[in-house]
Amino acid sequence: MFFPISNSHINPVYLVVVGFVIGILGGFFGVGGSFIAGPALRLMGVDWNYAVGTDLAHIVGKSIVAARKHRTLGNVDLKLGMIMALGTIAGAEGGAQLIQALKRAGNVNTVVSWVAIVVYLGISIFMLWESYTTLRLHKGRSRRTVSDVKAVESKADHSAFGPVTKKIQRMKIWPMISLPTSGIQISLWTILVVAVVGGFFSGFLGGGAGYIRMPSMVYVLGVPTHLAVGTDLFEIIISASYGTFSHAIKGNVDILIALVMHTGAVIGAQIGVVATQYFAGPKIRLAFVPLPLIGAAIVIYTLVTGHKF
Amino acid sequence: MKQGAAKSLRAFAAELAIYAVLVTGYFFLVLHLLGNWLYQLETQHRVLYAIVAILLIAGQAVVLDAVTTVLFRLLRRSWR
């Protein structure tokens, strides 16, 4: 099928399948799935700037479906999501501007590829260490809780990074924000820093940057994993909509590709959301580890071979 | 329990089949009809294109979510 906006030929079945897989991951991990979608579009010969913008558009639709489902399961902290959306938009604009500058300089593909590889590998290594350590520390306790328990109980979270998170929460920088849904009290500035950093990578590497924001919400803010997943998706609706608008104005969005991908994502997202109810936080985080690695592998392959299917 | 899971799986498979037919129809109808118009819009009126793009993807999300929910509910009821 020919997509005239990005001037590319892509099999629609491929797009639907990619959307379906990303939908499952998005519903389960609260991520936009750009570490898969971006490289997957690159493999089909779509330029990085179109891959980034188009992926954002597709994420808006998928996040609406997944966040609605998470809301019914009580996994969305609306107050936190609203605050984070402000910081994310600011960061996303910075990231999009940098993409524009690189486009003008003519080396957007190389720079974004290398940054993507470093970020994806870094996240994977850190989360592997943290979730593995947490699971080992709480092995006995988790056996007791997982045996027969209701989904709600599995939302109680542990993290090997917990002491650092507690220190961050104890920083009393005015104004302090109380988040009863997440069960934490934290400085507004901490939330905004997390949001701006996530937003920057959203605008720069594409997607909702859930691969950075979801772990940041757990490790830096101390939000339970299930709530981080749901809240991240809610926040992504707002920030990805802004990102889509911004990229579309700059000529980086092929909405036809996004619409096709989204048809598969709708089904996948619903499956992913339901699946979160059967896993404890550290297990969700451990299962997350291979995903950025897959993204990194695809980017390295494309970079080394220059291959376009 | 196993029977319930089998029913859910059957309903899901049927849902996927119906959904696939709907999506195929959607490709031919909507994308072919909108394709040229969106291309023109993208090249000539970027701001309008950006607004239309967001409305289209959000609208599709709401409609497809509603379709899958209704389909799943109907199929589950008919198999009960």
Interface residues (C-beta under 8 A of the other chain):
Chain A: P4 I5 P12 V16 A57 H58 V60 G61 K62 I64 V65 R68 S241 T244 F245 A248 I249 G251 V253 I255 L256 A258 L259 V260 H262 T263 V266 I267 Q270
Chain B: E15 L16 Y19 V23 Y26 F27 V30 L31 L34 G35 N36 L38 Y39 E42 R46 V47 Y49 A50 I51 V52 A53 I54 L56 I57 A58 Q60 A61 V62 L64 D65 T68
